Amino acid sequence: MANTVIIGAQWGDEGKGKIVDMLSAQCSLVVRFHGGNNAGHTIRVLGEETILHLIPSGILHRDTICLIANGVVLDPSVFLKEADKLAARGIDVSPARLGISKKTHLILPYHKQLDNAREAKRAGRKIGTTGRGIGPCYEDKSARVGIRAGDLTNPVLLREKIRHALLEKNTLLRELYKFEPLNPETVADDVLALAPRLTPYLTDVEARIDEAAARGGDILFEGAQGVHLDIDHGTYPFVTSSNTVSGNAAAGSGMPPSFFTRIVGVTKAYTTRVGSGPFPTELLDDAGTYLREKGHEYGATTGRPRRCGWLDTVILRASVRLNGFTDIAMTKLDVLQNLPVLRICVAYEFEGKRCERIPQEEGVLADVVPIYEEMPGFEDDVSGCTGFEQLPGTARAYVRRVEELAGVGISMISVGSERRQTIMR
Ligand code: IMP
């Protein structure tokens, strides 16, 4: 039995959706354990594209059950819209296949208002959030004033909690941000209007995982965002508001750390980032534009162009250490085709010294200079390769060098967006 965690090894958008979709074919359960609809997982099956923000990517496999665990923050209307879209395509999204933990915190309109109001006010130091209310919802969870999915079954408690939360939020919105205050009764009415559709999905996620494990099924834990957006270990303050490292698969789902047997890190063959924050290997020249256009590097959630750059193995090595990857999936190798030279960042230089690790002081990563190794590129189209030996020699050498630098084997290589365009090693 393999209880596998899938983690984005960079700044998100590594192509985790495709890897989860593929691995979940053998799984009885897929669990999302953190983040919310700031994520955007794009999956392409037989030419049809599906973008999922909240519902686990395993939903495309008929026999897989998908659970949204306690560590997630869930926007009720986004969840229902996403479920409706899938249902319209004939995908079963009934509560038999999809569940939400009663402990999952809900994103309400004031979280989105505050997210956007704060970003607007942060002139010059914007985080570039997705504007989905993620940060303010996690703040409320930590401040112990959050609204949880289980509260939907207790309208009296839910109203009281929303009134209490809005006392403070409305003061902030009105006085500091000059936004219209929100009426607590309207906010409560709106969310309660969705309750009849949402409550059938409420479930005891830990019990469901326990039961599936007892039956011997494989379980997949689907990470969102990426390691370097982690609230503790990422490029603070340009991070998201949850722990994105593999350790949070435990706290975010209610399972003990000893439960997990395989931890797969997903990295692109290069690097991308959306939003603000340091990015040492960012390419602001034609090579960056080439990667963006060839790799269709536009955000699945916000449509923003992604910043593109060379693969950074200082970042990747830190991810290996923080997460304990057992193996790595490399995505988008095909995008590197036709670049005459491939650069891999192996270390940084800062104030005349070489550093092999990410500096931890705020702001320093923005000032390091990457030290590159160069390797010859490849011209052949690799998008039809189904075995490692079919790749051109220079592409194989690139993959092997990344393995050496990361210190972990690359078990899967994706050469296109379709399921079949994946080399298993
Ligand atoms: P938030 O998660 O919306 O608060 O945004 C915080 C930062 O994380 C911003 O730089 C976002 O662009 C980034 N971010 C959040 N979710 C994702 C994701 O799924 N992929 C890539 N970047 C993300």
Residues whose N, C-alpha, C, O or C-beta is under 5 A from the ligand:
A	BS01	IMP	W11 G12 D13 N38 A39 G40 I127 G128 T129 T130 G131 R132 I134 G135 Q225 L229 V239 T240 S241 V274 G275 S276
